[in-house]
Amino acid sequence: MKRVRKAVFPVAGLGTRFLPATKAVPKEMLTVVDRPVIQYVVDEAKEAGIEHFIFVTGRNKTVIEDHFDVQFELYNTLAQRGKDDQLAKLQQLQPTPGQTSYTRQQVPLGLGHAVWCARDLVGDEPFALLLPDMIMQSDRGCLKDMVELYARTANNIIAVQECDPAEAHKYGIVGKGRDAHTGFEITGMVEKPKQGTAPSNLYINGRYILQPEIFSILEKQERGAGNEIQLTDAMLKLADSQAFYGYHFKGRTFDCGSPEGFVEANVAFALWRSDMRPRLADTIEQLVEESKSR
Ligand code: G1P
């Protein structure tokens, strides 16, 4: 069985739900507490043992590459000023030389197309896929648990969570079969089902482990929901010849592609910080009270 060594991060999206904030700044670089959104997702991949980070970028996204590069001037200045803690923190987050790759999705044809753009960088091995809009809060990373499930099943794994049935049309939804290992067998998948037609309320929350055979399917995949090349449609085809397991993630997922999800993520991650919690919790309570009379 081949290990999961590589992870793909599709970061080409325009972030239109976030204008004007994302006019010049990529949505992946917006800050949750004190780290850009993309850093949370890369850290989750690192925790799961990923060794190579592949970014599918687009125009105006070069600052993501800068973020993961060495910043000599900054590092030297911090060293000269004796700010060793801050320097150590930055260096600890720093990928080592050769650990990152970047390719561009030249045309916005959808998630399936973005993933296909990474085919040569991934090669003939299983890979993790992390959608950077979605950041997770839990004691153990979602992908870490998925890698463990993968070690038992050696197949394709999709992480899911329950959603309000009224929201199912916004996501990819899976059908649930028998429990197996620490997950369950996936019996079907549909991307953005019409209201009332979803096979369950288990939505795909943005974490996948996929076999490389997905690339040859994506190459021929026709456009689906939203007139885009959909990854879910290609996975459904791959499911004809390979097993797919669901991993039911029990932590919290924040959709940072939407302003509400982004604000919730900021509050949630700040409340997990012992240096911020006491003051913030008091302020939030007061603000909630005050807002009732508005
Ligand atoms: C994508 C996937 C969808 C998944 C969602 C999670 O949709 O196609 O299956 O549920 O991400 O955020 P998008 O958000 O790109 O429309």
Boltz pocket constraint, residues with backbone or C-beta under 6 A from the ligand:
constraints:
  - pocket:
      binder: B
      contacts: [[A, 111], [A, 131], [A, 133], [A, 134], [A, 170], [A, 171], [A, 172], [A, 173], [A, 191], [A, 203], [A, 204], [A, 205], [A, 206], [A, 231], [A, 232]]
      max_distance: 6.0
